[in-house]
Amino acid sequence: MNNESEFGIWPGEVAVELPKEYDASLYYIGRIRTPWTTRADCPKNARESDAVCTIELDERFAPALKDVESCTHLVVLYWMDKSRRDIVLQVPRHYGRQRGTFALRSPARPNPIAMSIVRLLRIDGTKLSVVGLDCLDHTPLLDLKPYFASTDSVPDAVVGWHVAGKG
Amino acid sequence: MNNESEFGIWPGEVAVELPKEYDASLYYIGRIRTPWTTRADCPKNARESDAVCTIELDERFAPALKDVESCTHLVVLYWMDKSRRDIVLQVPRHYGRQRGTFALRSPARPNPIAMSIVRLLRIDGTKLSVVGLDCLDHTPLLDLKPYFASTDSVPDAVVGWHVAGKG
């Protein structure tokens, strides 16, 4: 989540011309409250932090939370609204190698939708206390979904470039 | 993925007034080709089918696929463009009980972004052959991400209402 190149292009990075028009539109349905107010503060990934964050859902959608408390984990989709959308090849600072955008979880991507899996601690009205986020305070919320281990959990999945980079 | 109420409201379902304006916009970056051309054809969920589907990425974004072939699994985000967005309580036909939208994976939601985890078989140019999708043919593609077991896999996650419903 903390690719420092978000407002510029670093050596080795490549941008393309984006389509002239958009195809669909989004509502912000709430905000994510976290302890992190600058990119530098954010944990490098969600597993590095056990901070409790709060998802504040807009009141209008409150009824849609029915039965959510029965879920141990949720899929959270949110909007990384401070990112460039035209970069197809990028050089994450902490890896130092050029990678394709779709091989990275960087916020710089054509549609800057982030996905995080969170552990749900409790729900108070329209406020959800969760563990597993690494985004900036006030990040716009797009969606909440139940996490089904049967379809969403793949314990033996491998990101080859990442494994190789550690070797 | 196959909530037949997408164009109407069933008994027990509740809609709210949506915000007057959108907050952000999306590009369709490709299309998903599947064997299913009507809702009734689609598998009830992705685990019910081992059909090989094809993700056709727009040529403009081809360079962003660099290193993706090293991933065994991908997160696919796509747009369920035929869904109502104002329903907060719904009654999935195959469960028959009223549930909150955020406790369901139904396409009817304020931002109809679907998430599926797929197994990557191969990449030929801008065409990705994958297993694990259950959407209609020609569904618009929004994003591809590497699936990291370390943060994305939670084998013991439970959706309580779903387990209870089976008991």
Interface residues (C-beta under 8 A of the other chain):
Chain A: V14 V16 E17 L18 P19 Y22 D23 A24 S25 L26 Y27 Y28 I29 N45 A46 R47 R60 F61 A62 P63 A64 L65 K66 D67 V68 E69 S70 C71 T72 H73 L74 V75 L77 W79 D81 R85 V88 L89 Q98 R99 G100 T101 F102 A103 L104 R105 R109 P110 N111 I113 M115 S116 I117 R119 G132 P140 L142 D143 L144 K145 P146 Y147 F148 A149 S150 T151 D152 S153 V154 P155 D156 A157 V158 V159 G160 W161 H162 A164
Chain B: V14 V16 E17 L18 P19 Y22 D23 A24 S25 L26 Y27 Y28 I29 N45 A46 R47 R60 F61 A62 P63 A64 L65 K66 D67 V68 E69 S70 C71 T72 H73 L74 V75 L77 W79 D81 R85 V88 L89 Q98 R99 G100 T101 F102 A103 L104 R105 R109 P110 N111 I113 M115 S116 I117 R119 G132 P140 L142 D143 L144 K145 P146 Y147 F148 A149 S150 T151 D152 S153 V154 P155 D156 A157 V158 V159 G160 W161 H162 A164
